[in-house]
Amino acid sequence: MMLTPSPSMVEGPAPEAVIARDIARRAAIVAPLFLLVAGLIWGVDGALSAGYGLAIVVCNFALAAGLLAWSARISAGLMMATALFGYLIRLALIFVAIWVVRDASWVVLLPLGLTIIIAHLGLLFWEMRYISASLAFPALKPTKESTSK
């Protein structure tokens, strides 16, 4: 059964998935720095906590992109509700992810919390430099290599 597009459906490519993949790529680039700094200050447990924090951040961005891409195919109203309530649900999932491991022997809460905060903000600000606010390129700005082909 094929869905007929309704006036409230958002059609076209899913830029949020492209952006989430780009953020994950950037997280992989900075992961060694987070692990090294946390490892030097808090030891192996700090590095493990920072790694867990980075995994939480990447999963959070991926879940946000997935929820928005899914809801946009259904309706703009659902997408708006998903953006609002999805944020609250994702905050709760971050809380649960920390709460579940808070008493584990390898968890050091300070590097875990700092990694989650710094990685969220840092990756978002880093990604802002590459986001295209154009309908012609709805996700990332084209690079010079991709426009010359």
N, C-alpha and C positions, 0 to 999 in steps of 0.2 A: 504494500500500500504506500503510495507516494503522498507526501504532505504537499498541499497546495500552499504557496506562500500567502500569508495573511498580511494585511497592511502593518501589523505590529511586529512582524518578524524582521530580524536584522540579517540581511543577506551579504554574501561576499566572503572573502577569506577571513580566517580567525587570527587577527594580529596579536592577540594575547598569547597564543601558543608560540609564535615566533619570538616574542619578547621574553617569555619565560625560558625558552631554550637559550637565548642569548645571555640572560641573567645567570643561568646554570653554568654556562661556559665561562663567564667572568668569575663566578664563585670558584670554579676549578683552578683558575689562574691565581687567585689570592689565597686559596686554601693553604699552600705551603707556608705562607707568611703568618697566617693565623696560628697554624700548628707550631711553627718555630717559636714565635713569641710566647705563646701559652706554655710550650714545653720548657723554654728557658726560665720562665718565671715560676711555674707551678709544677714542673716535672712532667713525667709521662701522663699522670692523671689529668693535668691541665690540658695537655695536647689532646687526649681522648675527649675531654669535655668540650674543647673548642671544635673538634671534628663533629661531635654530636650536635653542637649548636649550629654548625654550618649545614648539616643534613636537615635540621629542622627548618632553617631559613629557605633552603632550596625546595624542600617539600611544600612549604607554605606558598611560595611563589607559583609552583607547579599546580597546586590545588586551586589557587585563585584563578589561574589561567584556564584550567579545565572547567571549573564551575561557570566562568563567564562565557567560554566558548559554547558549552552545552546549553546554557540558558538563552544565549543570543539566537540560537537556531529556533527557539520556541516563540519567544516574544520579548519585546523591549521592556515591558513591565516586569516580566520574570527576571530579566537580566538586572534591572535596577534592584529588585528585592534580593536577588542572589548576591549582588555587590554588597548590600548593607548587611544582610543576615549571614552571608558567607564570611564576612569579616569577623563578625562575632563568633561564629562557629570555629573559624581558624584560630582566633585568639584562645578559645577554650581548648582546642587541640594542642596548641603550644603549651598551655598551662598543664594539660594532662601529660604531655611528653616530658615535661620537666618533673612533674609530681611523681611519675612512675619511677624515675631513676634517682630521685633526690637523695635517697639513703644508700645508693650503691657505693661500693668502695672506690670506684674509679672516678666518681663525679666530684668535681670541685665547682661549686655553684658560681663563684665570681667569674672565672673565665667563660663558663657556659653562658651566663647572663650577658657579659660584655660582648661575647661573640655574636649572640643573637641580636643585640641592639646595634652594634657597629656594622655587622654584615647586612642587616636589613637596610639601614640608612645608607651605608656606603655603596651597596650594590644599586640601590634605587637612584642615588645621585649620579653614579657612574653611568647607569643606563640612560638617564635623562639626556645625556649628551648625544645619544644615538637614536633617540626616538624621533620619528617623523610625525609632525602634526599636519600632514597633508593627506587629502583623500586619494591623491595619485599614488602615494606610498604609505599605506595605512599602518605599517609596523615600524620597521627600521629605515632610517635614511639610506638611500642607495650609496654605495661606495663608488669611488672613481673607477675601480676595476669593473664593477658590474654595469656601469652606465656606458663604458666604452665598447662593450661587446655587442 
